[in-house]
Amino acid sequence: MKAKKTQQLSTAKQRELGVELRRIRMRAGYLATDMSRVLGWPASTISRLESGLRNYQAGDIAIYLARAKATPHELNDLVALDRLPDNGYQVRSHPTGFPDDLPLMKVLDNGSQSITTYNPVEIPRQLQIEPYIREALARNGHADGPALDTAVHTRLASQAASLRTPGPFTFYLHEPTLLARHEDPVVKHEQILHLLITSSLPHHHIHLVPDHLALASLQTGFTLYRHDQHLPLVHHQQPTTSLFLENDDDVAFYEGQLERIAREALTCEQTRGWLMSHLAELELELDHRHRQLSISHPDRLPQS
């Protein structure tokens, strides 16, 4: 029974292809019924193909794309994607530290019923405020300019899209990340305040992972995506590539890691208490800096 159920669930590659097919069809101004008529396929086949729920035949993707007026570049890229083995491992390259633009990333962010993230390095991208995003991308080598502005806008837009789904969203943040001193103190204050506000939203569960819980096997963050109609999937981000894992053993490993993290992490209420205490410390620090500035450079203070 278990094997039969697994066969009915879509894979990440099928969903990525389906979303791209739908995007190209809609750009051409075609309804699904138009494609059904042009291709001679049942409307249900078009729907399931674009939803990633149908195992298509060799050549179907190329035929669909040709009829939907795909560009030669799109045709080549998606036919190449179609030919990749669907063996539970998918790799996608992306700019340093920035997977947000990947079509598969958008599929997962916008089409998952639950998202669970552990990040020992930085605040998860779904919770970053605009100036924190700029600082994080700059640390990864992104130069200031239009390209950085576009990346920041893309990340903020993906947050708005993904967090509209019902959830739940569970985030495990490492304590040293929140205590890091490399951010501007004002940015850090605003980021902690944002975390505190977000932690009060329904279906948003933020947990602090104490400093002593060091997982030697997990030097980078990962995210577990779940959906009733799709195989569970783990996104493991490397500096310039993203690895997507769907095999049962791989997913089970990360589920086990999350169980271990959950046992050691602070509860949501304890985390809120920690955030409020840290926010008060940051406010005292900012007030001290303000007083120091007033003594050494009174001309820089705003006039009342």
Secondary structure as UniProt FT lines:
FT   HELIX           2..8
FT   HELIX           12..27
FT   TURN            28..29
FT   HELIX           32..39
FT   HELIX           43..51
FT   TURN            58..59
FT   HELIX           60..67
FT   TURN            68..69
FT   HELIX           72..83
FT   STRAND          89..93
FT   TURN            96..97
FT   TURN            100..101
FT   HELIX           103..111
FT   STRAND          114..119
FT   HELIX           125..127
FT   HELIX           130..139
FT   TURN            140..141
FT   HELIX           146..162
FT   TURN            163..164
FT   STRAND          169..174
FT   HELIX           175..179
FT   HELIX           185..198
FT   TURN            199..200
FT   TURN            202..203
FT   STRAND          204..209
FT   TURN            211..212
FT   TURN            216..217
FT   STRAND          222..227
FT   TURN            228..229
FT   STRAND          230..237
FT   STRAND          241..245
FT   HELIX           248..264
FT   HELIX           268..296
FT   HELIX           298..300
//
